[in-house]
Amino acid sequence: MNATDTMAGQSSETGESTSEDPGGGSPADEPGESPPPQPPSQAQVDVLDATCRVERRVIDWLTKRTSVAIQRMQTSGEVRIRLIDDNEMARCHQAHCDVPGTTDVITFDMSDGRDVLDVDLLICVDEARRQSDLRGHPLEQELLLYAVHGMLHCLGYDDHDESDAAAMHQREDDILTGIGVGVTYASRGAES
């Protein structure tokens, strides 16, 4: 199975939520007046809850906020998020990264060097729940942090050494603050 197959062929009956912001202006103030032309947004976000344990309102919030984050990053493209449990994440972590155990997010950059997002994200709901409980913020905020983290990897950010990780996590919090969610990663303190 390749990374794309993990996101393909899902229907809304299985918990998928799609958000595509078509852009466009607001209705004209005066009759006969046209709104100014707006470039269409090229952000599309699909979220699939493979665990069937995440509330619809959380999936909808994650879908909308991920779309807003893409706009805040001044990019466009498609983001497919599959919410999975610890067992599935551990299997994927071993299969795709050759690392045993679970993790928060695995990113599959499908863009082939194009300057837009085309990414499949596997996000672990169990890890997000543990971290959100520990940090005292809502599950959806932790899930969004993981989505932003994965998208930043596709935009050239890395976290394999201390200074790069600090810059990446600062950018995550800048984006989350900029879209009204607030600081999320920095609230982790020295524990992470």
C-alpha positions in Angstrom: 0.0 0.0 0.0 1.4 3.4 -0.8 0.7 6.6 1.1 -2.0 7.8 -1.3 -3.9 4.6 -0.9 -4.4 5.3 2.8 -6.5 8.3 1.9 -8.3 7.2 -1.2 -11.9 6.0 -1.6 -13.5 7.2 1.6 -17.0 8.5 1.9 -18.7 10.9 4.3 -20.4 7.9 5.9 -17.0 7.0 7.3 -16.4 10.3 9.0 -14.9 12.3 6.2 -15.3 16.1 6.1 -14.3 18.2 3.2 -13.7 22.0 3.1 -13.0 23.9 -0.1 -13.0 27.6 0.2 -14.1 28.9 -3.2 -13.1 32.5 -2.4 -15.2 35.3 -4.0 -16.4 38.5 -2.7 -19.4 39.5 -0.6 -22.7 40.6 -2.1 -22.7 44.1 -3.6 -23.8 46.9 -1.3 -25.7 48.6 -4.2 -28.0 46.9 -6.7 -26.2 46.4 -10.0 -22.8 46.7 -8.4 -20.5 43.7 -8.7 -18.2 42.6 -5.9 -14.5 43.1 -6.6 -12.9 40.0 -8.1 -11.2 37.7 -5.6 -8.7 35.0 -6.5 -10.1 31.6 -5.7 -8.6 29.8 -2.8 -6.8 26.7 -3.7 -7.0 25.1 -0.3 -8.8 21.9 0.0 -8.8 19.9 3.2 -10.3 16.4 3.7 -10.4 14.7 7.1 -11.2 11.1 7.7 -11.7 9.7 11.1 -10.6 6.0 10.7 -11.0 5.5 14.5 -14.7 6.5 14.5 -14.1 8.0 17.9 -13.8 11.7 17.1 -16.8 13.9 17.4 -18.2 15.4 14.2 -17.8 19.0 15.6 -14.1 18.3 16.2 -13.6 17.0 12.6 -15.5 20.0 11.2 -13.4 22.4 13.3 -10.2 20.7 12.3 -11.2 20.8 8.6 -12.0 24.5 8.7 -9.0 25.6 10.8 -6.6 23.6 8.7 -7.9 25.5 5.6 -7.4 28.8 7.4 -3.9 27.8 8.4 -3.1 27.0 4.8 -4.1 30.5 3.9 -2.1 31.9 6.8 0.9 30.1 5.4 0.3 31.9 2.1 0.2 28.7 0.2 -2.4 26.5 -1.5 -3.1 22.9 -2.3 -4.6 19.8 -0.9 -4.3 18.3 2.5 -5.7 14.9 3.3 -5.8 14.0 7.0 -6.5 10.5 8.2 -7.1 10.2 12.0 -5.8 6.9 13.3 -5.2 5.1 16.6 -2.0 4.0 18.4 -2.0 0.5 16.8 -2.3 1.8 13.3 0.2 4.6 13.8 2.8 2.2 15.3 2.3 -0.1 12.2 2.7 2.8 9.8 5.6 4.3 11.8 7.5 1.0 11.4 6.5 0.4 7.8 7.2 3.9 6.5 9.9 5.3 8.8 11.5 2.1 10.2 10.9 3.3 13.7 9.0 1.2 16.3 6.1 2.6 18.3 3.6 5.3 17.9 4.1 8.9 17.0 2.0 12.1 16.6 2.0 12.6 12.9 3.5 11.1 9.7 3.7 13.3 6.7 3.7 12.1 3.1 4.6 14.9 0.7 3.1 14.1 -2.6 3.9 17.4 -4.3 6.8 16.2 -6.5 8.6 19.5 -6.0 5.7 21.6 -7.0 5.2 24.8 -5.1 1.8 23.9 -3.6 0.8 21.5 -0.8 -0.2 18.0 -1.8 0.1 16.1 1.4 -1.3 13.0 3.1 -1.1 13.2 6.9 -1.5 10.4 9.3 -2.4 11.8 12.7 -2.6 9.8 15.9 -5.8 10.6 17.9 -4.6 8.6 20.9 -1.3 10.6 21.1 -3.2 13.9 20.6 -5.7 13.0 23.3 -2.8 12.2 25.8 -1.0 15.4 24.9 -4.1 17.6 25.1 -5.1 16.1 28.4 -1.6 16.7 29.8 -1.4 20.3 28.4 -4.9 21.3 29.3 -6.2 22.3 25.9 -8.9 20.8 23.6 -8.2 17.7 21.5 -8.9 19.6 18.3 -6.2 22.2 19.1 -3.6 19.3 19.4 -4.8 17.7 16.2 -4.5 21.1 14.4 -0.9 21.5 15.8 0.0 18.1 14.2 -1.6 19.1 10.9 0.3 22.4 10.8 3.5 20.6 11.8 3.1 18.1 8.9 2.3 20.9 6.4 5.4 22.9 7.5 7.5 19.8 6.8 6.3 20.0 3.2 7.2 23.7 3.1 10.8 23.1 4.0 10.8 23.1 7.8 12.6 20.4 9.7 12.9 19.4 13.3 15.9 17.0 13.3 18.2 19.3 15.3 17.6 21.6 18.2 17.8 25.0 16.4 15.7 23.8 13.4 13.1 22.3 15.8 12.9 25.6 17.7 12.3 27.6 14.5 9.7 25.1 13.3 7.8 25.1 16.6 7.9 28.9 16.8 6.4 29.0 13.3 3.7 26.6 14.4 2.7 28.8 17.3 2.9 31.9 15.1 0.5 30.4 12.6 -1.9 29.1 15.3 -1.9 32.4 17.1 -2.4 34.2 13.8 -5.6 32.2 13.1 -7.0 32.8 16.6 -6.2 29.4 18.1 -3.3 30.6 20.3 0.1 29.2 21.4 0.0 25.5 21.5 3.5 24.0 21.2 5.3 26.4 23.5 2.8 25.6 26.2 4.5 22.2 26.4 7.4 23.6 28.4 10.5 21.6 29.0 8.7 18.2 29.0 8.7 17.8 25.2 
